[in-house]
Amino acid sequence: MSRFEPTGRIDVPGLEHSVAELPWGVLRGALGPSDGTAGALSNVPSALAVIRHAPLYAAHPEEIDEAFEVLERHAIRHGLLYPVAVTIAPFLFDFIRRSSPLSARVAEVLAEYAAAAGTLEDHLRERLHFLIAGHEKEILGWIGVHDRAVAALAIHVEPLRAPYLDRLTDATELSPFALLALIELGVAPGASELIALELLDDTAAHELARAAAAAFLARHGDLNPSLRERIDAALSPSMPAALAKLVARLWVPTIQRPVVAPKLHDAEVVFAGEKLVLVRAGSRSVTLPWQNAPVQKGDVIQVGISAHGQPKLALMTQPDGRVTVIDF
């Protein structure tokens, strides 16, 4: 954008003006006016022109990145959405409608706006939601293409929820984003549970996809002991953070790992210190966060270890037969 000027009018069907005719100077963003007077990163009309004519800038990807930086740093900043975003949104829908090569990134920007819409004044938030809901048919057409963005829009724009769920009711496949969205929406439409079970048990599937299925089933599945163990195996302690990163900036997924009883192992004490105890259980060494433990090297105790190798408890049998449980 610093190298090129806007390449002409961008007319959006349903609007009676072009980018050039809008009063960008009074439409506020994070950096102030949106006409570029506050610097290149506030130049919304130039940014929209670059994205609209993306093929002309293919040899200059830095210009495209700068254009998106305007949409992502001026219209929204630190999770706060600014009024100019409401005016930008119709143009973004138009770019996707025109099959822009940047459609995926544009859809993500729209989803970010929807996710942060709660920070707008009520009338502006309602206007943005009304605008987004008015593109329902287009948005549902993104399923299978821009799944992350569609899921976020369904979560944050209430009028989209029912039609989104209707589409998922007839689905034979569900993306990890859809599975995570269904946790937030609190429903399991159609064959979603069966689809998630198949994905959970598909060892060839990506670990994040299996984790999303596990998280969905932890919320909507029939949690018998077998399923709890399979969910626990796929949804390791590090996976909630990984799934949150998968939908970062759009929503924070509600991930609840099921409670699964650890397996007990006979373990020999190798080292006993003031703050921890090191034991050998079979072929592996396990560190127990056990302060001032009444054990010494060579003692044999039982240790409960999770499927992910985490110590959960220790059992000590006293000389009189009493069993003491130490919960970690």
Phi and psi restraints in degrees (value plus and minus 20) as a CYANA .aco file:
   2 SER   PHI     -91.5   -51.5
   2 SER   PSI     -42.1    -2.1
   3 ARG   PHI    -114.0   -74.0
   3 ARG   PSI     -52.7   -12.7
   4 PHE   PHI    -136.5   -96.5
   4 PHE   PSI     128.5   168.5
   5 GLU   PHI    -109.7   -69.7
   5 GLU   PSI     142.0   182.0
   6 PRO   PHI     -72.7   -32.7
   6 PRO   PSI     122.4   162.4
   7 THR   PHI    -112.7   -72.7
   7 THR   PSI     -10.8    29.2
   8 GLY   PHI     118.6   158.6
   8 GLY   PSI    -192.0  -152.0
   9 ARG   PHI     -88.8   -48.8
   9 ARG   PSI     125.6   165.6
  10 ILE   PHI    -142.2  -102.2
  10 ILE   PSI      82.8   122.8
  11 ASP   PHI    -116.1   -76.1
  11 ASP   PSI     110.3   150.3
  12 VAL   PHI    -129.6   -89.6
  12 VAL   PSI     105.3   145.3
  13 PRO   PHI     -74.1   -34.1
  13 PRO   PSI     115.4   155.4
  14 GLY   PHI      72.3   112.3
  14 GLY   PSI     -31.9     8.1
  15 LEU   PHI    -129.6   -89.6
  15 LEU   PSI     125.5   165.5
  16 GLU   PHI    -120.4   -80.4
  16 GLU   PSI       5.3    45.3
  17 HIS   PHI    -172.2  -132.2
  17 HIS   PSI     146.6   186.6
  18 SER   PHI    -128.3   -88.3
  18 SER   PSI     154.7   194.7
  19 VAL   PHI     -75.1   -35.1
  19 VAL   PSI     -64.4   -24.4
  20 ALA   PHI     -84.4   -44.4
  20 ALA   PSI     -44.8    -4.8
  21 GLU   PHI    -111.9   -71.9
  21 GLU   PSI     -25.2    14.8
  22 LEU   PHI    -100.8   -60.8
  22 LEU   PSI     128.5   168.5
  23 PRO   PHI    -101.9   -61.9
  23 PRO   PSI      48.7    88.7
  24 TRP   PHI     -80.3   -40.3
  24 TRP   PSI     -44.8    -4.8
  25 GLY   PHI     -85.6   -45.6
  25 GLY   PSI     -42.9    -2.9
  26 VAL   PHI    -126.3   -86.3
  26 VAL   PSI     -22.2    17.8
  27 LEU   PHI    -110.7   -70.7
  27 LEU   PSI      95.6   135.6
  28 ARG   PHI    -109.2   -69.2
  28 ARG   PSI     122.2   162.2
  29 GLY   PHI    -149.2  -109.2
  29 GLY   PSI    -191.2  -151.2
  30 ALA   PHI     -81.4   -41.4
  30 ALA   PSI     -52.6   -12.6
  31 LEU   PHI    -115.8   -75.8
  31 LEU   PSI     -18.8    21.2
  32 GLY   PHI      95.9   135.9
  32 GLY   PSI    -162.0  -122.0
  33 PRO   PHI     -77.9   -37.9
  33 PRO   PSI     133.6   173.6
  34 SER   PHI    -124.9   -84.9
  34 SER   PSI      -1.0    39.0
  35 ASP   PHI    -119.3   -79.3
  35 ASP   PSI     -14.3    25.7
  36 GLY   PHI      76.4   116.4
  36 GLY   PSI     -26.8    13.2
  37 THR   PHI     -88.5   -48.5
  37 THR   PSI     -38.9     1.1
  38 ALA   PHI    -114.5   -74.5
  38 ALA   PSI      -9.1    30.9
  39 GLY   PHI      98.8   138.8
  39 GLY   PSI     147.0   187.0
  40 ALA   PHI     -78.6   -38.6
  40 ALA   PSI     -53.9   -13.9
  41 LEU   PHI     -97.7   -57.7
  41 LEU   PSI     -16.0    24.0
  42 SER   PHI    -134.2   -94.2
  42 SER   PSI     -11.7    28.3
  43 ASN   PHI    -109.1   -69.1
  43 ASN   PSI      62.0   102.0
  44 VAL   PHI     -85.5   -45.5
  44 VAL   PSI     -65.6   -25.6
  45 PRO   PHI     -79.8   -39.8
  45 PRO   PSI     -57.6   -17.6
  46 SER   PHI     -87.7   -47.7
  46 SER   PSI     -60.8   -20.8
  47 ALA   PHI     -82.2   -42.2
  47 ALA   PSI     -64.0   -24.0
  48 LEU   PHI     -84.4   -44.4
  48 LEU   PSI     -56.7   -16.7
  49 ALA   PHI     -85.5   -45.5
  49 ALA   PSI     -61.3   -21.3
  50 VAL   PHI     -82.5   -42.5
  50 VAL   PSI     -66.1   -26.1
  51 ILE   PHI     -87.7   -47.7
  51 ILE   PSI     -58.5   -18.5
  52 ARG   PHI     -81.4   -41.4
  52 ARG   PSI     -57.3   -17.3
  53 HIS   PHI    -129.5   -89.5
  53 HIS   PSI      22.2    62.2
  54 ALA   PHI     -71.6   -31.6
  54 ALA   PSI     -60.5   -20.5
  55 PRO   PHI     -77.7   -37.7
  55 PRO   PSI     -51.0   -11.0
  56 LEU   PHI     -91.5   -51.5
  56 LEU   PSI     -39.5     0.5
  57 TYR   PHI    -126.9   -86.9
  57 TYR   PSI      -7.1    32.9
  58 ALA   PHI     -78.3   -38.3
  58 ALA   PSI     -52.6   -12.6
  59 ALA   PHI    -101.9   -61.9
  59 ALA   PSI     -23.3    16.7
  60 HIS   PHI    -151.6  -111.6
  60 HIS   PSI      48.6    88.6
  61 PRO   PHI     -80.4   -40.4
  61 PRO   PSI     -44.1    -4.1
  62 GLU   PHI     -84.4   -44.4
  62 GLU   PSI     -50.6   -10.6
  63 GLU   PHI     -88.0   -48.0
  63 GLU   PSI     -59.9   -19.9
  64 ILE   PHI     -86.5   -46.5
  64 ILE   PSI     -62.7   -22.7
  65 ASP   PHI     -81.8   -41.8
  65 ASP   PSI     -59.1   -19.1
  66 GLU   PHI     -87.1   -47.1
  66 GLU   PSI     -56.2   -16.2
  67 ALA   PHI     -82.9   -42.9
  67 ALA   PSI     -63.8   -23.8
  68 PHE   PHI     -88.6   -48.6
  68 PHE   PSI     -50.4   -10.4
  69 GLU   PHI     -83.0   -43.0
  69 GLU   PSI     -55.7   -15.7
  70 VAL   PHI     -81.9   -41.9
  70 VAL   PSI     -67.3   -27.3
  71 LEU   PHI     -88.0   -48.0
  71 LEU   PSI     -49.0    -9.0
  72 GLU   PHI    -118.7   -78.7
  72 GLU   PSI     -39.0     1.0
  73 ARG   PHI    -134.9   -94.9
  73 ARG   PSI     -41.6    -1.6
  74 HIS   PHI    -118.1   -78.1
  74 HIS   PSI     -63.7   -23.7
  75 ALA   PHI     -96.9   -56.9
  75 ALA   PSI     -45.8    -5.8
  76 ILE   PHI    -163.2  -123.2
  76 ILE   PSI     116.5   156.5
  77 ARG   PHI    -172.6  -132.6
  77 ARG   PSI     109.5   149.5
  78 HIS   PHI      33.0    73.0
  78 HIS   PSI      17.8    57.8
  79 GLY   PHI      61.4   101.4
  79 GLY   PSI     -19.9    20.1
  80 LEU   PHI    -121.4   -81.4
  80 LEU   PSI     109.2   149.2
  81 LEU   PHI    -115.7   -75.7
  81 LEU   PSI     118.4   158.4
  82 TYR   PHI    -126.9   -86.9
  82 TYR   PSI     135.4   175.4
  83 PRO   PHI     -73.1   -33.1
  83 PRO   PSI     -52.1   -12.1
  84 VAL   PHI     -80.1   -40.1
  84 VAL   PSI     -44.7    -4.7
  85 ALA   PHI     -80.6   -40.6
  85 ALA   PSI     -54.2   -14.2
  86 VAL   PHI     -84.9   -44.9
  86 VAL   PSI     -53.9   -13.9
  87 THR   PHI     -99.1   -59.1
  87 THR   PSI     -50.6   -10.6
  88 ILE   PHI     -91.1   -51.1
  88 ILE   PSI     -57.2   -17.2
  89 ALA   PHI     -72.3   -32.3
  89 ALA   PSI     -65.6   -25.6
  90 PRO   PHI     -79.9   -39.9
  90 PRO   PSI     -53.9   -13.9
  91 PHE   PHI     -88.3   -48.3
  91 PHE   PSI     -56.6   -16.6
  92 LEU   PHI     -85.2   -45.2
  92 LEU   PSI     -61.3   -21.3
  93 PHE   PHI     -81.4   -41.4
  93 PHE   PSI     -58.2   -18.2
  94 ASP   PHI     -84.6   -44.6
  94 ASP   PSI     -59.4   -19.4
  95 PHE   PHI     -82.8   -42.8
  95 PHE   PSI     -61.8   -21.8
  96 ILE   PHI     -86.6   -46.6
  96 ILE   PSI     -59.8   -19.8
  97 ARG   PHI     -80.7   -40.7
  97 ARG   PSI     -50.7   -10.7
  98 ARG   PHI    -105.8   -65.8
  98 ARG   PSI      -9.9    30.1
  99 SER   PHI      39.1    79.1
  99 SER   PSI      26.0    66.0
 100 SER   PHI     -79.7   -39.7
 100 SER   PSI     122.0   162.0
 101 PRO   PHI     -84.9   -44.9
 101 PRO   PSI     -31.2     8.8
 102 LEU   PHI    -122.5   -82.5
 102 LEU   PSI      -3.4    36.6
 103 SER   PHI     -75.1   -35.1
 103 SER   PSI     -60.2   -20.2
 104 ALA   PHI     -81.6   -41.6
 104 ALA   PSI     -64.2   -24.2
 105 ARG   PHI     -89.3   -49.3
 105 ARG   PSI     -56.6   -16.6
 106 VAL   PHI     -85.3   -45.3
 106 VAL   PSI     -63.3   -23.3
 107 ALA   PHI     -81.0   -41.0
 107 ALA   PSI     -57.7   -17.7
 108 GLU   PHI     -83.3   -43.3
 108 GLU   PSI     -59.9   -19.9
 109 VAL   PHI     -83.1   -43.1
 109 VAL   PSI     -64.8   -24.8
 110 LEU   PHI     -79.6   -39.6
 110 LEU   PSI     -61.2   -21.2
 111 ALA   PHI     -85.1   -45.1
 111 ALA   PSI     -58.2   -18.2
 112 GLU   PHI     -84.3   -44.3
 112 GLU   PSI     -59.9   -19.9
 113 TYR   PHI     -81.2   -41.2
 113 TYR   PSI     -64.3   -24.3
 114 ALA   PHI     -83.9   -43.9
 114 ALA   PSI     -59.1   -19.1
 115 ALA   PHI     -85.4   -45.4
 115 ALA   PSI     -50.9   -10.9
 116 ALA   PHI    -120.6   -80.6
 116 ALA   PSI     -15.1    24.9
 117 ALA   PHI     -81.8   -41.8
 117 ALA   PSI     -43.5    -3.5
 118 GLY   PHI     -84.5   -44.5
 118 GLY   PSI     -33.6     6.4
 119 THR   PHI    -108.7   -68.7
 119 THR   PSI     -25.3    14.7
 120 LEU   PHI    -101.7   -61.7
 120 LEU   PSI     141.8   181.8
 121 GLU   PHI     -82.6   -42.6
 121 GLU   PSI     133.8   173.8
 122 ASP   PHI     -73.3   -33.3
 122 ASP   PSI     -65.6   -25.6
 123 HIS   PHI     -88.6   -48.6
 123 HIS   PSI     -52.3   -12.3
 124 LEU   PHI     -94.2   -54.2
 124 LEU   PSI     -58.9   -18.9
 125 ARG   PHI     -82.3   -42.3
 125 ARG   PSI     -64.5   -24.5
 126 GLU   PHI     -83.7   -43.7
 126 GLU   PSI     -56.7   -16.7
 127 ARG   PHI     -85.7   -45.7
 127 ARG   PSI     -62.6   -22.6
 128 LEU   PHI     -85.7   -45.7
 128 LEU   PSI     -63.9   -23.9
 129 HIS   PHI     -82.0   -42.0
 129 HIS   PSI     -60.8   -20.8
 130 PHE   PHI     -82.0   -42.0
 130 PHE   PSI     -62.4   -22.4
 131 LEU   PHI     -82.7   -42.7
 131 LEU   PSI     -67.8   -27.8
 132 ILE   PHI     -83.7   -43.7
 132 ILE   PSI     -65.8   -25.8
 133 ALA   PHI     -81.1   -41.1
 133 ALA   PSI     -49.2    -9.2
 134 GLY   PHI     -88.9   -48.9
 134 GLY   PSI     -33.1     6.9
 135 HIS   PHI    -125.4   -85.4
 135 HIS   PSI       7.6    47.6
 136 GLU   PHI     -72.3   -32.3
 136 GLU   PSI     -70.3   -30.3
 137 LYS   PHI     -80.3   -40.3
 137 LYS   PSI     -63.2   -23.2
 138 GLU   PHI     -83.9   -43.9
 138 GLU   PSI     -65.4   -25.4
 139 ILE   PHI     -83.0   -43.0
 139 ILE   PSI     -63.1   -23.1
 140 LEU   PHI     -83.9   -43.9
 140 LEU   PSI     -46.6    -6.6
 141 GLY   PHI     -91.3   -51.3
 141 GLY   PSI     -31.7     8.3
 142 TRP   PHI    -101.6   -61.6
 142 TRP   PSI     -31.4     8.6
 143 ILE   PHI     -78.8   -38.8
 143 ILE   PSI     110.7   150.7
 144 GLY   PHI      70.8   110.8
 144 GLY   PSI     -29.2    10.8
 145 VAL   PHI    -140.9  -100.9
 145 VAL   PSI     -74.2   -34.2
 146 HIS   PHI    -140.9  -100.9
 146 HIS   PSI      38.6    78.6
 147 ASP   PHI     -82.1   -42.1
 147 ASP   PSI     -57.9   -17.9
 148 ARG   PHI     -83.1   -43.1
 148 ARG   PSI     -65.5   -25.5
 149 ALA   PHI     -86.1   -46.1
 149 ALA   PSI     -63.3   -23.3
 150 VAL   PHI     -81.7   -41.7
 150 VAL   PSI     -65.3   -25.3
 151 ALA   PHI     -79.3   -39.3
 151 ALA   PSI     -63.6   -23.6
 152 ALA   PHI     -84.6   -44.6
 152 ALA   PSI     -62.3   -22.3
 153 LEU   PHI     -83.1   -43.1
 153 LEU   PSI     -58.4   -18.4
 154 ALA   PHI     -86.2   -46.2
 154 ALA   PSI     -55.8   -15.8
 155 ILE   PHI     -88.6   -48.6
 155 ILE   PSI     -62.4   -22.4
 156 HIS   PHI    -114.8   -74.8
 156 HIS   PSI     -38.6     1.4
 157 VAL   PHI    -136.1   -96.1
 157 VAL   PSI      81.4   121.4
 158 GLU   PHI     -75.0   -35.0
 158 GLU   PSI     -61.7   -21.7
 159 PRO   PHI     -81.3   -41.3
 159 PRO   PSI     -37.2     2.8
 160 LEU   PHI    -105.7   -65.7
 160 LEU   PSI     -33.3     6.7
 161 ARG   PHI     -85.1   -45.1
 161 ARG   PSI     -71.1   -31.1
 162 ALA   PHI     -81.0   -41.0
 162 ALA   PSI     -69.3   -29.3
 163 PRO   PHI     -83.9   -43.9
 163 PRO   PSI     -52.8   -12.8
 164 TYR   PHI     -85.0   -45.0
 164 TYR   PSI     -65.5   -25.5
 165 LEU   PHI     -85.3   -45.3
 165 LEU   PSI     -55.1   -15.1
 166 ASP   PHI     -80.9   -40.9
 166 ASP   PSI     -61.3   -21.3
 167 ARG   PHI     -85.3   -45.3
 167 ARG   PSI     -61.7   -21.7
 168 LEU   PHI     -89.8   -49.8
 168 LEU   PSI     -44.6    -4.6
 169 THR   PHI     -80.3   -40.3
 169 THR   PSI     -55.7   -15.7
 170 ASP   PHI    -115.1   -75.1
 170 ASP   PSI     -17.4    22.6
 171 ALA   PHI     -94.2   -54.2
 171 ALA   PSI     126.2   166.2
 172 THR   PHI    -125.1   -85.1
 172 THR   PSI     -30.2     9.8
 173 GLU   PHI    -158.6  -118.6
 173 GLU   PSI     128.6   168.6
 174 LEU   PHI    -153.1  -113.1
 174 LEU   PSI     113.3   153.3
 175 SER   PHI     -94.1   -54.1
 175 SER   PSI     140.1   180.1
 176 PRO   PHI     -76.0   -36.0
 176 PRO   PSI     -53.6   -13.6
 177 PHE   PHI     -86.4   -46.4
 177 PHE   PSI     -60.5   -20.5
 178 ALA   PHI     -84.8   -44.8
 178 ALA   PSI     -61.6   -21.6
 179 LEU   PHI     -82.5   -42.5
 179 LEU   PSI     -61.4   -21.4
 180 LEU   PHI     -88.9   -48.9
 180 LEU   PSI     -55.8   -15.8
 181 ALA   PHI     -85.1   -45.1
 181 ALA   PSI     -57.3   -17.3
 182 LEU   PHI     -86.6   -46.6
 182 LEU   PSI     -44.8    -4.8
 183 ILE   PHI     -84.7   -44.7
 183 ILE   PSI     -65.7   -25.7
 184 GLU   PHI     -89.5   -49.5
 184 GLU   PSI     -55.1   -15.1
 185 LEU   PHI    -100.2   -60.2
 185 LEU   PSI     -35.0     5.0
 186 GLY   PHI      56.3    96.3
 186 GLY   PSI       1.8    41.8
 187 VAL   PHI    -156.9  -116.9
 187 VAL   PSI     139.8   179.8
 188 ALA   PHI    -150.6  -110.6
 188 ALA   PSI      60.4   100.4
 189 PRO   PHI     -93.1   -53.1
 189 PRO   PSI     134.0   174.0
 190 GLY   PHI      34.3    74.3
 190 GLY   PSI    -153.3  -113.3
 191 ALA   PHI    -114.6   -74.6
 191 ALA   PSI       3.4    43.4
 192 SER   PHI     -78.9   -38.9
 192 SER   PSI     -57.6   -17.6
 193 GLU   PHI     -86.6   -46.6
 193 GLU   PSI     -62.3   -22.3
 194 LEU   PHI     -85.8   -45.8
 194 LEU   PSI     -59.2   -19.2
 195 ILE   PHI     -82.8   -42.8
 195 ILE   PSI     -63.3   -23.3
 196 ALA   PHI     -85.8   -45.8
 196 ALA   PSI     -59.3   -19.3
 197 LEU   PHI     -82.7   -42.7
 197 LEU   PSI     -62.0   -22.0
 198 GLU   PHI     -84.1   -44.1
 198 GLU   PSI     -61.6   -21.6
 199 LEU   PHI     -87.4   -47.4
 199 LEU   PSI     -60.9   -20.9
 200 LEU   PHI     -78.0   -38.0
 200 LEU   PSI     -59.2   -19.2
 201 ASP   PHI    -110.8   -70.8
 201 ASP   PSI     -18.3    21.7
 202 ASP   PHI    -108.3   -68.3
 202 ASP   PSI      77.2   117.2
 203 THR   PHI     -87.9   -47.9
 203 THR   PSI     -34.4     5.6
 204 ALA   PHI    -105.8   -65.8
 204 ALA   PSI     -30.7     9.3
 205 ALA   PHI     -94.2   -54.2
 205 ALA   PSI     137.4   177.4
 206 HIS   PHI     -82.2   -42.2
 206 HIS   PSI     123.5   163.5
 207 GLU   PHI     -80.9   -40.9
 207 GLU   PSI     -51.7   -11.7
 208 LEU   PHI     -91.1   -51.1
 208 LEU   PSI     -56.3   -16.3
 209 ALA   PHI     -85.2   -45.2
 209 ALA   PSI     -63.0   -23.0
 210 ARG   PHI     -86.1   -46.1
 210 ARG   PSI     -56.4   -16.4
 211 ALA   PHI     -86.2   -46.2
 211 ALA   PSI     -59.1   -19.1
 212 ALA   PHI     -83.7   -43.7
 212 ALA   PSI     -61.6   -21.6
 213 ALA   PHI     -82.7   -42.7
 213 ALA   PSI     -61.4   -21.4
 214 ALA   PHI     -83.0   -43.0
 214 ALA   PSI     -63.2   -23.2
 215 ALA   PHI     -83.5   -43.5
 215 ALA   PSI     -60.6   -20.6
 216 PHE   PHI     -81.5   -41.5
 216 PHE   PSI     -66.3   -26.3
 217 LEU   PHI     -89.7   -49.7
 217 LEU   PSI     -49.9    -9.9
 218 ALA   PHI     -82.7   -42.7
 218 ALA   PSI     -47.6    -7.6
 219 ARG   PHI    -112.2   -72.2
 219 ARG   PSI     -59.1   -19.1
 220 HIS   PHI    -136.6   -96.6
 220 HIS   PSI     -28.3    11.7
 221 GLY   PHI    -103.6   -63.6
 221 GLY   PSI     147.9   187.9
 222 ASP   PHI    -104.3   -64.3
 222 ASP   PSI      79.4   119.4
 223 LEU   PHI    -100.4   -60.4
 223 LEU   PSI      50.1    90.1
 224 ASN   PHI     -98.0   -58.0
 224 ASN   PSI     146.2   186.2
 225 PRO   PHI     -75.2   -35.2
 225 PRO   PSI     -59.8   -19.8
 226 SER   PHI     -82.4   -42.4
 226 SER   PSI     -66.1   -26.1
 227 LEU   PHI     -87.4   -47.4
 227 LEU   PSI     -56.6   -16.6
 228 ARG   PHI     -78.4   -38.4
 228 ARG   PSI     -63.2   -23.2
 229 GLU   PHI     -86.6   -46.6
 229 GLU   PSI     -60.3   -20.3
 230 ARG   PHI     -88.3   -48.3
 230 ARG   PSI     -58.8   -18.8
 231 ILE   PHI     -83.6   -43.6
 231 ILE   PSI     -65.8   -25.8
 232 ASP   PHI     -80.4   -40.4
 232 ASP   PSI     -58.3   -18.3
 233 ALA   PHI     -86.4   -46.4
 233 ALA   PSI     -57.8   -17.8
 234 ALA   PHI    -104.5   -64.5
 234 ALA   PSI     -45.6    -5.6
 235 LEU   PHI    -127.7   -87.7
 235 LEU   PSI      53.0    93.0
 236 SER   PHI     -86.3   -46.3
 236 SER   PSI     146.0   186.0
 237 PRO   PHI     -76.8   -36.8
 237 PRO   PSI     -46.2    -6.2
 238 SER   PHI    -105.6   -65.6
 238 SER   PSI     -32.0     8.0
 239 MET   PHI     -90.9   -50.9
 239 MET   PSI     -55.7   -15.7
 240 PRO   PHI     -75.1   -35.1
 240 PRO   PSI     -61.3   -21.3
 241 ALA   PHI     -87.2   -47.2
 241 ALA   PSI     -58.0   -18.0
 242 ALA   PHI     -86.6   -46.6
 242 ALA   PSI     -59.0   -19.0
 243 LEU   PHI     -90.0   -50.0
 243 LEU   PSI     -55.7   -15.7
 244 ALA   PHI     -83.0   -43.0
 244 ALA   PSI     -58.7   -18.7
 245 LYS   PHI     -86.2   -46.2
 245 LYS   PSI     -52.5   -12.5
 246 LEU   PHI     -81.4   -41.4
 246 LEU   PSI     -52.4   -12.4
 247 VAL   PHI    -137.3   -97.3
 247 VAL   PSI       7.1    47.1
 248 ALA   PHI     -74.4   -34.4
 248 ALA   PSI     121.8   161.8
 249 ARG   PHI      57.0    97.0
 249 ARG   PSI     -31.9     8.1
 250 LEU   PHI    -125.9   -85.9
 250 LEU   PSI     -61.0   -21.0
 251 TRP   PHI    -186.7  -146.7
 251 TRP   PSI     144.8   184.8
 252 VAL   PHI    -125.6   -85.6
 252 VAL   PSI      90.2   130.2
 253 PRO   PHI     -88.3   -48.3
 253 PRO   PSI     124.8   164.8
 254 THR   PHI    -111.0   -71.0
 254 THR   PSI      81.5   121.5
 255 ILE   PHI    -130.8   -90.8
 255 ILE   PSI     102.0   142.0
 256 GLN   PHI    -142.9  -102.9
 256 GLN   PSI      95.0   135.0
 257 ARG   PHI     -99.7   -59.7
 257 ARG   PSI     115.5   155.5
 258 PRO   PHI     -90.0   -50.0
 258 PRO   PSI     133.7   173.7
 259 VAL   PHI    -102.9   -62.9
 259 VAL   PSI     100.3   140.3
 260 VAL   PHI    -144.6  -104.6
 260 VAL   PSI     110.1   150.1
 261 ALA   PHI     -83.9   -43.9
 261 ALA   PSI     111.3   151.3
 262 PRO   PHI     -90.7   -50.7
 262 PRO   PSI     137.9   177.9
 263 LYS   PHI    -108.7   -68.7
 263 LYS   PSI     116.2   156.2
 264 LEU   PHI    -105.1   -65.1
 264 LEU   PSI     117.4   157.4
 265 HIS   PHI    -151.1  -111.1
 265 HIS   PSI     119.6   159.6
 266 ASP   PHI     -91.0   -51.0
 266 ASP   PSI     112.1   152.1
 267 ALA   PHI    -156.6  -116.6
 267 ALA   PSI     118.6   158.6
 268 GLU   PHI    -120.0   -80.0
 268 GLU   PSI     113.2   153.2
 269 VAL   PHI     -91.6   -51.6
 269 VAL   PSI     104.1   144.1
 270 VAL   PHI    -119.3   -79.3
 270 VAL   PSI     -53.9   -13.9
 271 PHE   PHI    -173.2  -133.2
 271 PHE   PSI     118.6   158.6
 272 ALA   PHI    -149.8  -109.8
 272 ALA   PSI      93.1   133.1
 273 GLY   PHI    -133.8   -93.8
 273 GLY   PSI    -192.2  -152.2
 274 GLU   PHI     -89.9   -49.9
 274 GLU   PSI     -52.0   -12.0
 275 LYS   PHI    -135.6   -95.6
 275 LYS   PSI     -34.3     5.7
 276 LEU   PHI    -173.0  -133.0
 276 LEU   PSI     142.1   182.1
 277 VAL   PHI    -148.6  -108.6
 277 VAL   PSI     113.4   153.4
 278 LEU   PHI    -126.3   -86.3
 278 LEU   PSI     105.2   145.2
 279 VAL   PHI    -145.2  -105.2
 279 VAL   PSI     139.3   179.3
 280 ARG   PHI    -133.8   -93.8
 280 ARG   PSI      97.4   137.4
 281 ALA   PHI    -133.4   -93.4
 281 ALA   PSI      82.0   122.0
 282 GLY   PHI      47.4    87.4
 282 GLY   PSI    -142.7  -102.7
 283 SER   PHI    -115.3   -75.3
 283 SER   PSI     -19.7    20.3
 284 ARG   PHI    -139.9   -99.9
 284 ARG   PSI     131.0   171.0
 285 SER   PHI    -117.6   -77.6
 285 SER   PSI     118.4   158.4
 286 VAL   PHI    -150.3  -110.3
 286 VAL   PSI     113.3   153.3
 287 THR   PHI    -117.8   -77.8
 287 THR   PSI     105.3   145.3
 288 LEU   PHI    -123.9   -83.9
 288 LEU   PSI     106.6   146.6
 289 PRO   PHI     -98.5   -58.5
 289 PRO   PSI      51.8    91.8
 290 TRP   PHI    -143.4  -103.4
 290 TRP   PSI      83.2   123.2
 291 GLN   PHI    -100.5   -60.5
 291 GLN   PSI     117.6   157.6
 292 ASN   PHI      30.0    70.0
 292 ASN   PSI      24.6    64.6
 293 ALA   PHI     -87.1   -47.1
 293 ALA   PSI     116.8   156.8
 294 PRO   PHI    -102.2   -62.2
 294 PRO   PSI      31.7    71.7
 295 VAL   PHI    -152.1  -112.1
 295 VAL   PSI     145.6   185.6
 296 GLN   PHI    -162.5  -122.5
 296 GLN   PSI     147.3   187.3
 297 LYS   PHI     -73.9   -33.9
 297 LYS   PSI     112.4   152.4
 298 GLY   PHI      79.0   119.0
 298 GLY   PSI     -38.2     1.8
 299 ASP   PHI     -85.2   -45.2
 299 ASP   PSI     129.0   169.0
 300 VAL   PHI    -134.0   -94.0
 300 VAL   PSI     104.1   144.1
 301 ILE   PHI    -148.9  -108.9
 301 ILE   PSI     155.1   195.1
 302 GLN   PHI    -127.6   -87.6
 302 GLN   PSI     115.7   155.7
 303 VAL   PHI    -144.1  -104.1
 303 VAL   PSI     111.1   151.1
 304 GLY   PHI    -109.3   -69.3
 304 GLY   PSI      99.6   139.6
 305 ILE   PHI    -140.8  -100.8
 305 ILE   PSI     114.1   154.1
 306 SER   PHI     -94.0   -54.0
 306 SER   PSI     151.8   191.8
 307 ALA   PHI     -83.4   -43.4
 307 ALA   PSI     -37.5     2.5
 308 HIS   PHI    -122.5   -82.5
 308 HIS   PSI      -5.9    34.1
 309 GLY   PHI      61.4   101.4
 309 GLY   PSI      -7.5    32.5
 310 GLN   PHI    -112.6   -72.6
 310 GLN   PSI     110.2   150.2
 311 PRO   PHI     -91.8   -51.8
 311 PRO   PSI     112.3   152.3
 312 LYS   PHI    -131.4   -91.4
 312 LYS   PSI     -52.3   -12.3
 313 LEU   PHI    -181.1  -141.1
 313 LEU   PSI     145.7   185.7
 314 ALA   PHI    -153.4  -113.4
 314 ALA   PSI     124.7   164.7
 315 LEU   PHI    -137.6   -97.6
 315 LEU   PSI     108.2   148.2
 316 MET   PHI    -139.8   -99.8
 316 MET   PSI     106.6   146.6
 317 THR   PHI    -115.7   -75.7
 317 THR   PSI     100.2   140.2
 318 GLN   PHI     -97.5   -57.5
 318 GLN   PSI     141.1   181.1
 319 PRO   PHI     -75.4   -35.4
 319 PRO   PSI     -50.2   -10.2
 320 ASP   PHI    -108.1   -68.1
 320 ASP   PSI     -13.1    26.9
 321 GLY   PHI      74.5   114.5
 321 GLY   PSI     -29.6    10.4
 322 ARG   PHI     -89.6   -49.6
 322 ARG   PSI     124.7   164.7
 323 VAL   PHI    -130.7   -90.7
 323 VAL   PSI     105.3   145.3
 324 THR   PHI    -121.9   -81.9
 324 THR   PSI     110.7   150.7
 325 VAL   PHI    -125.8   -85.8
 325 VAL   PSI     105.4   145.4
 326 ILE   PHI    -130.7   -90.7
 326 ILE   PSI      95.3   135.3
 327 ASP   PHI    -116.1   -76.1
 327 ASP   PSI     105.4   145.4
